[in-house]
């Protein structure tokens, strides 16, 4: 089976489930948001400090907020069918432009956090399994438990206090140094510097989950017959672990990672706020406080698409790890 | 006089709670098939794993010596041991469904052992693996090289295991109940294959089994274990003609065919009374509680293995006392 064929099949299968779900989410959120007191015109007027009834009415007319609720919903869905996400009252630009400007930042943060969670988690779990029930294992178990039980935003705040305020090693806010004209490696290094703390804060919980999972499944794999076969072939213990054990042990970890991608996106809202990271999560928060519902609905739509695509990627990774998984 | 390829002497294996294999001694000569027989839990598999130092966690070799090809495997350095494993001494496990790595192509798993020991390149290892697959009777080997274990049936997987085990032309192959998990028609095919490979490659086979039918058909010599001890050791013909240890006699009486007529007229299978003693049994002859010929002395100390005639040894003071006993050897 080719990789593309498999990806296509998974996409199709997911789309069947995802399309109605997404529309349902959009409609439900639309009504929920309309029940929230206030609209974009109120917020803009309040921020302006003064407004007359006429200007308010003009604002509402401009954004279509004076229409009946169902008309608003139908026109939103009509826009959606034509791949338009509407216009943001607050940012005064098309929602799609707004989201596309923020999307890469969120993707970068999610990807960095996921990779960090997987790499650090698997390494920690592996070390724990090798030293099972000896002091390195017990020490790491305590660290992992702390990561597991501490909220990410608090770890984020404490990391800012330590690494930014006290030590001054890493920047605390934003995603790049403003007003500089960096290129090439310097640009990358600058971006990476800003990425470290937010992705660590976002990844901390998942590091703990993957470390525990890897530890358990590595210990489980050691008892399997094929490990004895590998030893009977005269393989070096390191080869046995890398070549025979790790891949088998990773299968449950990738399953969990696939399920976690959605959680990661949710966590990003908080972490982006803590670190002033210009991503979709913070955009969603700004949209809520500004009653800018077009933007919020757009963010929700893109988030669900993102989760679907990420699941396809995980599915492919899974198929590569475990050849027994085949689509019937 | 041929020198033994493998000489196990006084091998004693313990788990933290108890000693499960007591002073086991036997030899395997070049090119022969030696069967290690006993019922479940008698320590035969543990003995086999101990020879390769592949004991499960917790189990330890407490005493004894395993001389293989001039090396004492009990005290050998890990590196020396790794050079022996898979090259001159190889292993086939009982359960073919789980003894191959499920996420790696089978060809690669065979090639791996040759690349490890013979330092040959990827292409050469692939070519040799395909030849080996053909040798063990896997059809369309060239294409099946890249297949995964779950694409094969149990019998085919065991053939793949055999290909892997004989890849480096070992001097001794340890087969731990290689056919227990297979159905009966496949059993015979796999054992025939093992036997023909033994002849072709000139290797010795240590066959661990609980099936006396298998022993009668494929083994040259037999060592019977009971509750962690060797109770009888003999070439196959004399053993089946006249087993000496009361346990071995009971086993043969209990099999249909040995006295088939009696069985079919009385419609009752003979059995050994009582239930099997724990391998951790410490005092006296472990078979004494079930033994039809026991005397009081049986309960005092565990009987030594003595030769009744050269090549035929038995650990039973009653048998040894009633027959002429030449010097031990």
Interface residues (C-beta under 8 A of the other chain):
Chain A: X224 X225 X226 X228 X229 X230 X231 X232 X233 X234 X235 X236 X243 X244 X247 X248 X251 X321 X322 X323 X324
Chain B: X49 X52 X54 X82 X83 X84 X85 X86 X87 X90 X91 X93 X95 X98 X99 X100 X101 X102 X103 X104 X112 X113 X116 X117 X148 X150 X161 X164
